[in-house]
Amino acid sequence: MEDNIVVKKVEGGSIISHPPLFSENGRFIYVGCGADINCFSVSSGKLVASYTADQNFGRIVSLCFHPSNDKLLVAIHLNAVIVFWDLIGTQAAKLSKQQELNLKKYHVVSAKCLSRTYCSYDVDCIIVSYKLPEINNNDINIGIFSLEEGTLLHKFDENLENLPHNWSIGGFEDVPYFAFANKNIIYIYNLLNYKKNKIKLGSDRTVTVVQCHPNSNILAIGDNTGRIVLYYNVMHKNTRSQTVYHWHTLPVNDVIFTSSGNNFYSGGAENVLVKWFCENTETRHYLPRLSANIVHLSVTEDSQYVAVSTQCNSIIIVNSQNRIHSVIQTFTWGVHASNADEFEKVFPAGVAFDSRSRSLVTNGLPGHIQFFSLDQSQLAFNLDIVCQNFTTRTRDQGVFNADVCLLAISDDSSWLATVERRPIDDKYIVDDVLKFWTFNEKLQIYKLNTYTNSVDRISKLCFRPSVDSDGLHMVATLHENMYKLWSPYNLSEDEKNPIKSWQHEYTSKLYHNQPLHAVSFSEDGCILAAAFGPSIVLKVLDDTDDFKTSLTHGFEHIRFLEFGKNASSWMLVAASNTRLLIWNVLSETLLTTIWIQVERLIADPMSEYMAIFTTNNDLFVFTPNSKNIVYKKQNIFGKNDKSTSILWALFAPKSNHQNGQHSSWLDNSTLYMLTNQQELLKFEKTDTLQKMIETFVDDNFTNLTPLGRIISNKEISYTTNNTKKIPEFETLVDEDKSAFEILEEPAHLMLPLETHLERILLACLNT
């Protein structure tokens, strides 16, 4: 059993759980991702630094600068912990201290810092909204706490609804005030004496956004009908006036004033950013066709840039001319405009491995699939599969957009198969669309090759292992308890430039009216196994008979099938909800029965190893021809994490894999997992020396970009020459890798070329 294997996060996690925060000079933007802070370049959208805090603090819910020290970054975590970071320049940061709020039983929803100048207390404060951790409890409390001590100074009597932007502070050049809303009632408090005012909307309107003017006593609210209302002299009921701005059809998700207060931006589910002019209700500028719903807006101090957080887990940087300046995009989330159960699942198409680009492929933007580079740990590109405009919903009814629900890629990545589907509605039913895509070597992209409709709902796609160009089959299992085989054929007789398309070749017969749940090809591609209910039917593909034989044991339906590889190629592994069955295909006998709750079964394409994930998030790695467990890990996400589960998993071959004997099950492939938290994780080997290096770097250098590694290497080398304490570190830094990586950085993050030209030339000679 191997003990030097760890679970490491590759990418994913939300960067839109709270509004992003611009640096003082507007060159960088800070975003919470889980319990960590990521610093991105505004000009390029690339990650330049990451600051890691204790994961037990929970995810970051708000970021702000200390009101008395703009070089101190304040992160407020879910578990009522405030972490202070000393900014070194604008990229690097060092943990200064941490402070717990006096909220033992509560979770923080959001928070904003407040200077002692603008409140009745002689200390810097923080306004915090908080709630009990129960899922069904939506009552939000709000109070003012001491920023340094974490003690409660004042608690407001009213409760709030659990909305992301339903309270705000402002008026700092007039009378500082605090405003929040509960349904159709808006409460306004003077922060100096806590005198209360109230505004009530009509019974058919609900406040969705509250935003205070930064300088004046002007309050902007957005409601569920798409209106934005500006209230002037909000602290004085007798002289209060209002102006209505109305363009949005759907509820307003966020409103943000520029620093001068002359303009404001708004956004919602129309996927359009609207720039308004306070003095003219009819003049507005639009930025349409954004990637998804707008959830947060932030603006720089000089009003030159606005950050637009969209529901697909991206942040779009827009300049003052309403043009896209850069995009911060990590792992794309699937966004669906439908209530059908299958479209509510995250990444419904599953995952596949593209060997050509070494990318993990899954759902991306609506109607797209994304190719995520596993070597570079970043999004490579999105491929439009549906080729239709994404239609936003209307106020009265939803709109059913087609999306990719299945995908598969051949071993050599020369073919891609997809199934797109619209959800079933009572008024109409739309056929599944099956598409075959061929890789265009000249354009280096997949191009549509074959298009066909299927009346039957397709439940699985599986490519036959590559044998030769004419023997490549694909199988599609259907809900009507049968499968179909498709094969490519030549459309033209030109031998030099053959043109191929796909045709339907074979349809299986029903097997005792049993449902079909799983299929698998043998390693040599000669045999197809199909699980009909509790029975496994074997078909020899070169034979005209419907099936050769069947294997049955018990009455539980088989959910997963995988043929063995290499020395186990004559074995077939089947899994039901509670059992794992291993069959000898040659003798048609059952070899082993293991009682285990199987949630997912996957096979390594490069070796005979297989992995089982259970309902309790346990992992077991084994080989079919051995009764010994190769690797076991219980509670992958920890005993206290009951909310995280594994949606999909796959083995991805390593770029430097070698055939033959290997000492570990991770030598030739890496096991990746995609969770319901939309995080991509992997299992990898580590050792004591590697841990020591990572600990040293984490403790001394927060910025781990290529430039940061060069600086750290210089520092370590200097320490080596002078103190002789850690001489081994000088040779452990990968010079060749960092030399090439720094060429990919934005120009403003690079050292002058002449300072590292020698290193680049030496690295070229070594490769």
N, C-alpha and C positions, 0 to 999 in steps of 0.2 A: 504494500500500500504506500503510495507516494504522499509525503507530507509537505513537499515544497511547491504545491500548486495553489494559486490564489485566484480569486475572482476580481477582475479589473474592469472598470467602466471604460468603454471605448468612446461612446458619444451618446447624446440623447439627454433627456431631462428637459424641463421647461425653462426657456429663457424669457417667457412672457407671463410669469406668475405675478409680476408687479411692474409698474412703469420703470423704464430704464432711467439712469441718471447720467447726465453729461458732466464731463470734467469742467473745471472753472474756465479753461481756455477753449472749450468746445472741440478739442482734437481727439478726445477719447470718450468712450461711453462705458459705464459700469452696469453690469447685469448680474443678478443672482441666478445661479443654476444649482438647485439643491441647496446645500449648506455652503457652497463655494461662491466666490465672486469672480466673474470673468471680465477682463478689460479688453475692449475691442477698439481698433482704430476706426475713426469716423470716415476717413478718406478711402480706406481700402476694404473695411468690413472684416478684416482678419483679426484673430485673437493675438494679443500681444503679451498678456500676463494673466495669471490665475492665482487667486488667494484662497487657501484652503483652511477651513475652520473645523471644529469638532462636529462630526456628523450627528452626534446626539443632541445638538442644539435644534435640529430640525431645519427645514428649508428656510431660505430668506424670504420674508414677506415684504420688506421695504428697505430702501437705501436712501440715505441723505447725508449731507455734510453737517459737521458739528457747527452749531450756530455761533460759537465763539472762536472756532479754529477751522478755517476752510481747508487745512491740510490734514484734517482728521475725518476719515470716512466712517460713517456709522451704519452698521448692518443690524437689522432687527430680525430675529429668528422666530420661527413658529412657537417654540417652547419657551417664550418669554425671556429670551437672552439677548442682550445687546452686546455686540462685538465692535470694538474701536480699532481701526486700522490707521497707522501712520503712513501717509503717502510720501514716498521718496521720489521726487519728480512728479510725473503723472502716470507712470506705468508700474513701478515697483511699490510694494507696500509691506509693512511689518506689523504684526499683531501687537497692539499696544496694551489693551486690557479687555476684560469682559465683565458685564454687570447683569445680574438677574433682576428682572422686574418682580414686584411683589404680587405675582399672579400664579400661584402654585397650581390651581386646578383649571386654568384657562389656557386657551391657545390664542396667540395674537393673530388678528386678521390683517391689519395694516397700521402704519404709524408714520408720524411726521415730526421732525424736530422743531422746537419753538424757542426763540431767543428770550432771555430774561427781560429784554427791552420791551417786548410785546405782550407781556403777561403780568399778572399781579404778584408774582413770586420773584424773589431776588436770586433765583437760580435758573440755569438753562433747563428747559422742560422738553418733554416729548409727549405728544398726544397719541394715545393708543386705543384702537378699537379691538375688542377681544370677545371671545365666546367660549362656552363650554365645548369640550371636544366631541360631544354626541353628534352623530350625523344628522339626525332629524331636528336638531335645535338650531334655528335660524335667528334667534334673538341676539343682537349685537349690543354689548355694553361699550361705553366710551368714557375715558378718564384722562386726566393730566398727571403725569408722573415726573419725578425728578430724574433728569438724564444721568446724573452721576451716581445717585444713590439707589434709584429704582423704586422709591417709595411713592405711594399714591398721595397726590396733593388735592385733587378735586375729581369728583365723579358726577357726571351729568345724569339727571333723573330719567331722561327719555332713552328708549331703545331704538336701534336702527335695523333696517333690513340688511340681509347679507348680499350686498351689491358692491362691486369693486371700487366705485367712484361716487359714493353717496355722502361724503363729507369732505370739507376743505377748509383752509385758513387763508386769510389775505388781509388787504387794506392796510399794509404796513406803513404807508406814508400818510395815512389819515387816522382812522380808528381801527386798530387791529380787531378782527372778529373771526368767529368760528361758526360755520354753517353746516348743517346736516339735515337729512330728509328721512322720513318714514312714510312710505306710501305716497299720499298726496299732500302731506304737511311738511313744511320747511321750517326748521328752527334756527334762529340766528342769535348768537351770544356775543356780547361785548367781552373781549378777553381781559379787559382791565378791571371791570366791575361785575361781570357776569349778568348784566341786565339782558333779559330775553325778549326777542320779538318773534313773530310767527307769521308765516304766509301759507294760505291754504288754496290749493288748486281745485278744479272741478272734480266731482266724484268719479268721472270716467277717465281721469288722467292720473298717472303714477310717475313720480320722479325717478329717473334712472341715473342721472348725473348731477352732481353739485360741484361747481367750480367757482372759487372766489377770485376776483380781480387782484393782482399782486399789489397794487398801489392804492386804489380807490375803494370806496364803499359801493362797489358794483358786484352783483352776484349773477352768475349764469347757471341756469338749470336746463337739463334736457329731460324730455318725458317719453312715455311709451308711444306717443303718436308721431314722433319725429320732430316736435317743436323744440326750439332753443329760445328761452326767454331771458332777457337781460333786465334785472331789476336795479334801478338807480336809487341812491340814498337809502340803501337797504336797512340802515339802522334807525331810520325815522319814518314811522308809519304814515304820518300826515303828508309828508312831501315825497313819498315813494312813487316812482313811475316805472313803466316797463316798456320794452320793445320786443317784438316777436320776430324771430328768424326761422323760416320754415322751408326746408328743402327735403329733408329725410322723410322717407315713407315708413321706414322701420324704426324701432326705438333707438335713441341716441346712446351709444356705448361710452363715449368719452368726449370731453371738451377741454381745451387747454388754451389759456391766454399767452400771447407773446410777452416778453419782459416789459415792453413799453405799455402794453395793454390796449394798443390801438387795433389789434387784430386778434382773432382767435381761430382755432382749428376745431373741426368736429369730425367724427367718424362713427360708422355703425356697420350693420350687416349688408349694406349695399356694396361694400368693397370699394368705396370712394372716399378719398380725403377731400374735405371741403375747407377752403380758407375764406373766412368772413372778414368784412370791414365793419367795425362798430358803428361808424358814422353813416353807413349806407346799407340798408337791409337787402337791397336788390343786387348789389355787386358782390360777386363771389367767384373764386377760382376753384377748379376741380382737378383732382388727380385720380382718374378712373381706373378700373380693371386691376386693382391690387389683388394679390394672390389669395386673400381670404378676408374674413371679417376683421374689422379693426377692434382691438380690445383695449389698448393703452396708447396715450400720446404724451410725449415729453418734448421740451423745447430748450435750446441753448440760451445762455444769458444775453447774448447779442442778437438773438432771434434769427440767426443765419441758417440754422438747421432744426428740423423737427424729426423726432424718432417715432415711427409708426409701428407698434407691435401688432402683428396679425395672428390670427388663430392657428395658422399652419406652423407656428413656432419659428417665426422669422421677425427681424426688425429691419424696416426700410428707412434709410436716412434720406430725407427730402430737403432740398435747399429752399431758400426764400422765394425762388421763382417757381416753386411747386414742381420741380423736376427731381427725379430719383438720382441721388448722388452716389449711394452705395447700398449694399444689402448685406445684413448679417444673417447668415443661414447656416444652421447646424443640421441636426437630423430632422427632416421634414415630417410633419404629422399629417395623417390623412384627415381631411375635413369633408364631411358629407352633409348634404341637405335633404335628409330623408329620415323617416322614423322606422323603417323596416329593421327587423332584428339583425339581419346579416350585415347591414350597412352601419350598424352601431358599433360593430367590433372594430378594434384598432388593427390596421394592416390586414384587411380581410383576404388579400391575395396570398398571404404567407410570405415566405422568403425563399430566395434562390441564389445560387452563386454563379457569377459571370467570370469564367476563367480567363477570358481575353483581357478584361480590364481589372481583374482581381477585385471585383466589387460585390457587395451584398445588394441584392435587388429586392425591392418591396414597394408597397404603395407610397406615393409621394403626394404631390399636389392633386387636387380633384381631377380624375381622369388621366393621371400620369402615374408612371412608376419611376422611382428614384434609384440611381446607381450610386451607392456609397462606397468609396474607395477604402478597403480594409488596410492597405499599406500606408496611406496618407491620413487615415482617420478623418476624412472630410467628404462632403457631398461632391460627387463628380459632375453629375448632370441629371436632369429630369427628362423622360421621354414621354411625349404626348401620345397616349394610346387611343383615347376616345375621339380626339380631333373635333371637339365641339366646344363652343363657348359655354363657360360655366354660368348658369342662370341663378341669380339670387332669388330667395323666396319673396312673395308679396305679403302685404299686411294681413290678408284674410286667409291665405292658404299656402302650403308648402309647394316647392317645385322639385320634381324628381329628376335629378341629374344622373346620368350613367357613370359608373365607376368600374375600375378593374377589380374583379373578385377572384381571379385565379391567374397564375402565371407559372411557366416552366421554361428552363433553358437547357439546351443540349449540352453534352459533355464538352464539346469543343467550342461552344458558344457561337456556332454558325447559325443556329436557329433559335428563335424565341416564339413561344406560344402564349397567347393571352385570351382571357374570356372577360368580356365586359357585360354589365347587366344594369338594368334599371329595376328598382324595387317594384314588387307586385302591388298594384292598387285595385280597389274594387271596380273601378271604371274601365281599366284596360290592363292587358298583360303583354309585355314586350318580350320577344325572343332573346335568348343569350346570343351574343356575337362572338364567334370564335375567329381569331386572327392568327396568322403565321407571319413572322417577320424574319427576314434574312439579313445577315450582317454585310453591309457594303464596305468592302476593303478600301475603296477609293475615298469615300466620304467618312469612313470610320464611324458609322452609325447604323442602327437597325432601320431597315426600310420595309414597309408593308409588302407582303408577297401574296398572301391568300386571305380572302374574306368570305366567311360563310355564317349563316344563321342557324341556330339550333332551337327547335321548339321545346326540346327537353332541357331541363335544368342540368347543367354540367357541375359535378361536385369535385372533380379532381383532374389534374393534368400530370402526365408522367412521360418523359422521354425514354426510349429504349437506349441502353448504353451503345455508344458509337462502335459499329462494326465496320461498315464501309458507307460510302455516300449513297448507295442505292438501298441499303438495308436498314435505314433509320426509320423507326416507327414511333408514333406517339399514340398513347392510349388516353381516352377521355371517358371517365365513368359518369354515368347518368343516373338520375333519380328513378328512372323506370327500370332499375335493376338489371342493367345490361351495360356493356362497354363497347366502344367503337375503336377500331384501329385505323389510323390515317398514315399514308406514306407519300413521299415526294415522287414526282414523275417528271419527265422531260417534256416541256411544252414545245421546244424547237428541236430540229434535227441537226443543228449546227454543233459539231463535236468540239470545236474550239471555244465557243462561247455558249454553253448550254444554259437554257432558261428553265428553271424548275418551278413547279407549283405543287400543291398538296391536294390529295384526293382521298375520299372515303373508300376504305378497302374491305373492312369486315365489321359485322355487327354480331355480337354474341347472342345466344339464346338465354331465356330466363332459366334460372336454376331453382326449381321448387318454389317459385315466387318469393325467394328470399332477397332481402335488400343487399345491395352491393356497397361495401364500406371502404375497401382498400384494394390496391393492386401493387405489384412489384415485378420487375424484370430480373432474371438471373444475370450474373456477371457477364456471361458471354452473349446475352441477348437472345438466347434460343427459347427460353421458357418464360411464359407469363403466368403469374399466380394471381388469382382474384378471390377475394373473401366474400362469399355470399352467405350472410348470416353466420352460423357457426362452422360452415364448411369452406374449405379452400379448394378451388378448382384450378388444376394445372393444364395449360395449353401449350403444345409445341407449335411455335409460330410457323414452321415450314410445313406443318401437317394441315390437311384440310378438315380434319375432325374438329368438332367444337371444343372438346377437351379430352385430355389423355386419362386423367384420374382425378379423384377428389380425396381430401383428407379431412376427417371430422373427429373431434373429441369434445364431448360435452355439448351444452346447449347455449353457452354464451356467445354472443356475436363477436366476430373478430373485427377489431377497429384498426389495427396496424399490421403491415406485412413488410418484411425486409429479407432479401436473400443475403447470404454470407458472401464474403470476399476472400480471395486467395485460398488459404488452406481450408476455409469454411464455405467454399462456394457451393458445396453439395448440401448445405443446410439452409433451412428456411425458418425464420423466427416470426412468430405470430403473437399478437397481444390482444387480449380482451380487457375489460375493465378491471378484473381481479386476477388474471393469470397471464403468464408468459409461457408459450409453447415453442419447443424447438423440434423441428421435424427433419428427418433424413429423407431428402427428395428421391434419392436413388432406390432405397428399399421401401419407401413410403411407410416409415414407422416413426412413432413418436419417441424421441430420445429423452426429453426432460420436460417437467412441468414445475414452474415456480409460481407460488402464490404471492402476488404483489399487485398493488393498485397502480396501473400504468396510465399516466396522463399523456405521455408522448414517447415515441420510439423513433430513433434516428440512427443511421448507419454512416460510418466514415467511408467515403468513396476511395480512399487511398490505402486502407488497411482492413483487417477483419474486425476491428473494434466497433462496438455499438454502445449507445447510451440510452438509458431509461430515465425519464423524469416522472416522479410520482405526484400525487395530489398534494402532498405535504412539502413540495419543493425539495425533495431529496433527489440526488443524482447517483446512479449506479452505472459504471462502465464495465463491460464484460466482452468476452469473445464467445461465440456460439459453441466452439469445440472444447470449452473448459468450464468446469463448475466453479472455479475461483473467480471472485470479483476483483477486477483490476484496480478500480478506484471507487471510493464511496465518499459522498459528502452529504450530510444531513443538514436540513434547514439552510439552504444556500444563502438566503437573505437574513438569517438570524432568527432566533426564537421569538423576538419581540415584533418582528415585521410580519403581520398577518395579511396585509393589504396587497403585497406584491406577488404576482404570479407570472409564470412563463407562458407567453403566447406561442412563440415559435422558436425553434433551435435548428442549427445545422453545423456540420463539419465543413470547414473551408480549407482546402489544401494549401500548404505553405509554398511560397515561391521557390524555396530552396529544398523542397522535399526530395528524399532519395528512396528508391526502392530497395527492399531487402530487410535485414534485421534492424530493429529499433528497440531502444531500451525503455521508452516511455510511450504511452498512447497519445501524447501530444507532440511527438517528434515530427510527424509528417503532416498533421492537420491541427487546426485550432477549433475548439468548440465555442460557438457564439450563441448567445441567447438574446431574444427580444422580449421585453417584459410589458405588462400592462401599464407601467409607468412610462412607457415609450423610451426606455433606455436600452442601449445596445451594450451587452456585457460579454466578456470572454474569460475562459480559463487559460492561464498561462503558467509556465514554470518560472520559479524564481530561486535565488540562492542567497546565502548570507552576505556575500560580497556585494551583490546587486542591491540588497536592502540597505547596506551601509552607504553605498553611493547615493541612493535616492534620499536617504535620511539626511545625509550631509548637504545635498543640493537643496532640499526642501527647507532646511533650517537656515541656510545662508543666502539662497538666491531664489526670490519669488518669481522673477521673470524667467521662464524657461523657453523663450524663443531661441532660434539659432544665434542671434546676437547675444542674448543673455548667456548662452552656453560658452561662447567665445570669451566673454568677459570673465565668467566664472573660471574657465580654464586658465586664463592669465593670472587670476588671483590665486588659484590653487598652486600653479607652477611657481609663483613668487613665494608663497608660503613654504613650498618644498625646498627651494633653494636657500632659504634663510633659516628655517627652523628644523628641517629634516623630520617633521612629525608624521607626514603622510606622503611619502615618496611614491607610493604606488598609484596615487590618483592621477598623476601627470600622464601616464600612458593609458589610462582607462577611458578617457574622453575620446569619442569617435571623431577624429579630426576630419576624415574624408566625408562623413555624413554631414557634419555641420558646414563644411565648406560648400557643398552643393546646395544645402537647404537655404543658406543665407541669400543665394541668388534668387530664390522664389519670394523673398520678403519685399514689401513695398519700398520704394526708393527712400522715403523719409525715415525708414527704420534701419537702413543699411549704413555701415561704415563706409568711408571713402574707398573706392575700388582698389586703389593702389596699396592700401594697408593690408589687404588679404588676397591680393592677386597671386602671390607666391604659393599660398596654401591651396588655392584652387588648381593651379598648374600641377603641384605635387599630387593632389588628390586624383587628377586625371591620369597621371602616370601610374598610380597605384591600382587603378581599376582596369 
